[in-house]
Amino acid sequence: MNILGIGKTGCSIAEKFNYYTQYEVYKIGTSIDTTTNCYAISERNNPEDYERDPINPLFRIYGDLDIILSGDDPVIASTLRVLENYKDCNIRIFYIKPNYKFLSETQKTLDKVVYNVLQEYTRSKRFDSMYILEYESLVKMIGKVPITQVQSKIYETVCNTIHMINFLDNNDPVMSNFQEMPETYCINTLAMMDVSTGEEKLLYDLDNVREKRYYYCINQKQLETDNELFDKVNTQINSKFEENANIMFGIYSSQYTDNFCYVVYKSPYIQK
């Protein structure tokens, strides 16, 4: 799997993936040096300048490619220029929606334009899917931490969540009712669910949800000894049903002491 971070936040999150051996990490931004897997872009005066000029990184990427970027970084105006180099890749977009309270008018306009364009490209199947994650929701998810650790914790949370979904999708569940989804269900977000309470923490309030996928990670010993586990999961999943949305789940064996659950929300509609 290939990871490409664009801009300061995208590069910072991409860097976290170096912890895992399954990824080849690439970065494009203004505050990095050009190396084998990194490409430095000179700072421009406005977003239009990033969009105007061709960008030709020295590295080539083949196969599956996850793009990570944040809507508050001027460099994201170059995203389509960058992706012209990787037309043959199977691309997923992970887009961090910034907090508008702290953006200039130029940044707000840039975010709206890039955010909508990437969704339109995804709906037209130029990209496989787009995951929308909201900065404020990430802040709430990491909880109370020292101010010097906030950004790092956010980057780690995004990295670890994406990694776990990738890991689970490439491993066989002990039990599941997963089915193939329509290709149009391509505008997504992620959530974490407390297995004991069923409480979910969404990373973006997705409109018009048509499918939810619950990835249960359950301690292996409990899977082998808990006679009530199936009923508990079944009851919990039944409580999640809602009109016009398919609910699917998979149960995976875990070596962790604590149980946890990731959720993927899917919609076929452009988000505002």
C-alpha positions as CSV (number, residue, x, y, z in Angstrom):
1,M,0.0,0.0,0.0
2,N,1.2,3.5,-0.9
3,I,0.6,6.6,1.2
4,L,1.0,10.1,-0.2
5,G,0.7,13.2,2.0
6,I,0.1,16.5,0.3
7,G,0.8,19.7,2.3
8,K,2.0,20.1,5.9
9,T,-0.8,18.2,7.7
10,G,-0.9,15.5,5.0
11,C,2.8,15.0,5.2
12,S,2.8,14.8,9.0
13,I,0.1,12.1,8.9
14,A,1.8,10.2,6.2
15,E,5.0,10.2,8.2
16,K,3.2,8.3,10.9
17,F,2.7,5.4,8.5
18,N,6.5,4.7,8.5
19,Y,5.8,2.9,11.8
20,Y,4.2,0.1,9.8
21,T,6.1,-2.1,7.4
22,Q,3.1,-2.5,5.1
23,Y,3.4,1.0,3.6
24,E,5.6,2.9,1.2
25,V,5.3,6.6,2.3
26,Y,5.6,9.6,-0.1
27,K,5.3,13.3,0.7
28,I,4.8,16.5,-1.3
29,G,4.9,19.9,0.4
30,T,6.7,23.2,0.8
31,S,8.4,22.5,4.1
32,I,10.3,19.3,3.1
33,D,13.4,18.5,1.2
34,T,13.4,16.6,-2.1
35,T,14.6,13.0,-1.5
36,T,13.8,9.6,-2.9
37,N,10.2,9.6,-1.6
38,C,9.7,13.4,-1.0
39,Y,9.1,16.2,-3.4
40,A,9.5,19.9,-2.4
41,I,7.3,22.5,-3.9
42,S,8.3,26.2,-3.7
43,E,5.9,28.4,-1.9
44,R,3.5,30.4,-4.1
45,N,1.7,33.7,-3.6
46,N,-1.8,32.3,-4.0
47,P,-3.6,29.0,-4.6
48,E,-4.0,29.7,-8.3
49,D,-0.2,29.5,-8.7
50,Y,-0.1,26.0,-7.3
51,E,-2.9,24.9,-9.6
52,R,-1.4,26.5,-12.8
53,D,2.0,24.8,-13.0
54,P,2.6,21.1,-13.7
55,I,4.0,19.1,-10.8
56,N,6.2,16.1,-11.7
57,P,7.6,14.3,-8.6
58,L,10.7,12.3,-9.2
59,F,9.1,9.2,-7.7
60,R,6.7,6.8,-9.4
61,I,3.8,5.1,-7.6
62,Y,1.9,2.0,-8.8
63,G,-1.0,0.1,-7.3
64,D,-3.2,1.2,-4.4
65,L,-2.6,4.8,-3.3
66,D,-4.1,6.7,-0.3
67,I,-3.9,10.5,-0.6
68,I,-4.0,12.4,2.7
69,L,-4.5,16.2,2.8
70,S,-6.1,19.0,4.8
71,G,-8.4,21.7,3.5
72,D,-6.5,24.6,5.2
73,D,-3.2,24.2,3.3
74,P,-2.7,26.2,0.1
75,V,-0.6,23.4,-1.4
76,I,-3.8,21.3,-1.8
77,A,-4.6,23.5,-4.8
78,S,-2.0,21.4,-6.6
79,T,-3.8,18.1,-5.8
80,L,-5.2,17.4,-9.3
81,R,-1.9,18.4,-10.8
82,V,-0.2,15.9,-8.6
83,L,-2.7,13.1,-9.3
84,E,-2.2,13.5,-13.1
85,N,1.0,11.5,-12.5
86,Y,-0.9,8.6,-10.9
87,K,-3.8,8.0,-13.2
88,D,-3.3,4.2,-13.2
89,C,-3.4,4.0,-9.4
90,N,-6.4,2.9,-7.4
91,I,-6.8,6.1,-5.4
92,R,-8.6,6.8,-2.1
93,I,-8.8,10.3,-0.7
94,F,-8.6,11.1,3.0
95,Y,-9.6,14.7,3.4
96,I,-9.4,16.6,6.7
97,K,-12.0,19.3,7.0
98,P,-10.5,22.2,8.9
99,N,-12.1,24.4,11.5
100,Y,-13.5,27.4,9.7
101,K,-13.2,29.7,12.7
102,F,-9.5,29.9,12.2
103,L,-9.4,30.2,8.4
104,S,-8.9,33.3,6.2
105,E,-11.4,33.9,3.4
106,T,-8.9,32.7,0.9
107,Q,-8.5,29.4,2.8
108,K,-12.3,29.0,3.1
109,T,-12.7,29.4,-0.6
110,L,-9.9,27.0,-1.4
111,D,-11.3,24.4,1.0
112,K,-14.8,24.6,-0.6
113,V,-13.4,24.3,-4.1
114,V,-11.0,21.4,-3.5
115,Y,-13.5,19.6,-1.3
116,N,-16.2,19.7,-3.9
117,V,-14.0,18.9,-6.8
118,L,-12.6,15.8,-5.2
119,Q,-16.0,14.6,-4.3
120,E,-17.2,15.1,-7.9
121,Y,-14.2,13.2,-9.2
122,T,-14.9,10.4,-6.7
123,R,-18.5,10.2,-7.8
124,S,-17.4,10.0,-11.4
125,K,-15.1,7.1,-10.4
126,R,-11.9,8.9,-11.1
127,F,-11.1,7.9,-7.6
128,D,-12.2,4.8,-5.7
129,S,-13.6,6.6,-2.7
130,M,-13.2,9.7,-0.5
131,Y,-13.1,9.7,3.3
132,I,-14.1,12.9,5.0
133,L,-12.6,13.5,8.5
134,E,-13.4,16.7,10.5
135,Y,-10.7,18.4,12.5
136,E,-13.0,19.2,15.4
137,S,-14.2,15.6,15.6
138,L,-10.6,14.4,15.8
139,V,-9.9,16.8,18.6
140,K,-12.8,15.4,20.6
141,M,-11.8,11.8,19.9
142,I,-8.2,12.2,21.2
143,G,-9.6,13.6,24.5
144,K,-7.7,15.8,26.9
145,V,-3.9,15.8,26.2
146,P,-1.2,18.5,26.8
147,I,-1.4,21.2,24.2
148,T,2.1,20.3,22.8
149,Q,0.8,16.8,22.0
150,V,-2.5,17.7,20.3
151,Q,-1.3,17.8,16.7
152,S,0.8,14.6,17.1
153,K,-2.2,12.8,18.7
154,I,-4.4,13.8,15.8
155,Y,-1.9,12.6,13.2
156,E,-1.6,9.3,15.1
157,T,-5.3,8.9,15.4
158,V,-5.8,9.3,11.6
159,C,-2.9,7.0,10.8
160,N,-3.9,4.3,13.2
161,T,-7.6,4.3,12.2
162,I,-6.8,4.1,8.4
163,H,-4.3,1.3,9.2
164,M,-6.7,-0.7,11.2
165,I,-9.4,-0.5,8.5
166,N,-6.8,-1.6,5.9
167,F,-5.6,-4.4,8.1
168,L,-9.1,-5.8,8.8
169,D,-10.1,-5.5,5.2
170,N,-7.1,-7.7,4.3
171,N,-7.8,-10.4,6.9
172,D,-10.6,-12.9,7.3
173,P,-13.2,-12.3,10.0
174,V,-14.4,-15.1,12.3
175,M,-17.9,-14.2,11.3
176,S,-19.4,-11.5,9.1
177,N,-22.3,-10.6,6.8
178,F,-20.2,-8.3,4.6
179,Q,-21.4,-8.0,1.0
180,E,-20.2,-6.2,-2.0
181,M,-21.4,-2.6,-2.0
182,P,-22.7,-0.5,-4.9
183,E,-19.8,1.5,-6.5
184,T,-21.8,4.7,-5.9
185,Y,-21.4,4.3,-2.1
186,C,-18.0,6.1,-2.3
187,I,-18.3,9.2,-0.1
188,N,-17.4,7.9,3.4
189,T,-16.3,8.7,6.9
190,L,-15.0,6.7,9.9
191,A,-16.1,6.2,13.5
192,M,-15.0,4.4,16.6
193,M,-17.6,2.6,18.7
194,D,-17.4,1.6,22.4
195,V,-18.2,-2.1,22.3
196,S,-19.5,-2.1,25.9
197,T,-21.9,0.9,25.4
198,G,-22.5,1.1,21.7
199,E,-21.6,4.8,21.7
200,E,-20.1,6.0,18.5
201,K,-17.7,8.8,17.8
202,L,-18.0,9.9,14.3
203,L,-15.2,11.7,12.5
204,Y,-17.7,13.5,10.3
205,D,-21.4,13.9,10.3
206,L,-22.1,12.2,7.0
207,D,-25.5,13.0,5.3
208,N,-27.7,10.4,3.6
209,V,-25.9,7.3,4.9
210,R,-26.7,4.2,3.0
211,E,-24.4,1.7,4.6
212,K,-22.6,1.2,7.9
213,R,-19.8,-1.4,8.3
214,Y,-18.9,-2.4,11.9
215,Y,-15.5,-4.0,12.4
216,Y,-15.4,-5.7,15.8
217,C,-12.0,-6.5,17.2
218,I,-12.6,-9.0,20.0
219,N,-10.0,-10.6,22.3
220,Q,-9.3,-14.1,21.0
221,K,-9.8,-15.8,24.4
222,Q,-13.2,-14.1,24.8
223,L,-14.1,-15.3,21.3
224,E,-13.4,-18.9,22.4
225,T,-15.0,-18.8,25.8
226,D,-17.8,-16.1,25.9
227,N,-21.1,-18.0,25.3
228,E,-23.1,-14.7,25.4
229,L,-20.9,-12.7,22.9
230,F,-22.9,-13.5,19.8
231,D,-26.2,-12.4,21.4
232,K,-24.5,-9.2,22.7
233,V,-23.2,-8.3,19.2
234,N,-26.4,-9.3,17.5
235,T,-28.5,-7.1,19.9
236,Q,-26.1,-4.2,19.4
237,I,-26.2,-4.5,15.6
238,N,-30.0,-4.7,15.6
239,S,-30.1,-1.4,17.6
240,K,-28.1,0.3,14.8
241,F,-30.6,-0.3,12.0
242,E,-32.2,2.7,10.5
243,E,-34.3,3.5,7.4
244,N,-32.6,3.3,4.0
245,A,-29.2,2.1,5.5
246,N,-27.7,-1.3,5.2
247,I,-26.0,-2.5,8.4
248,M,-23.1,-5.0,8.1
249,F,-20.6,-6.3,10.6
250,G,-17.5,-8.5,10.8
251,I,-16.0,-10.0,14.0
252,Y,-12.2,-10.3,14.1
253,S,-9.9,-12.1,16.5
254,S,-7.6,-9.7,18.3
255,Q,-4.6,-10.1,20.6
256,Y,-5.4,-6.8,22.4
257,T,-6.8,-7.1,25.9
258,D,-9.5,-4.5,25.3
259,N,-12.2,-4.9,22.6
260,F,-12.9,-2.1,20.1
261,C,-14.9,-1.5,17.0
262,Y,-14.3,0.6,13.9
263,V,-17.1,1.8,11.7
264,V,-17.2,2.9,8.1
265,Y,-20.2,5.1,7.1
266,K,-20.9,5.2,3.3
267,S,-23.1,7.5,1.2
268,P,-23.6,8.0,-2.6
269,Y,-24.2,11.7,-2.2
270,I,-22.0,14.8,-2.4
271,Q,-21.6,16.3,1.1
272,K,-21.9,20.0,1.8
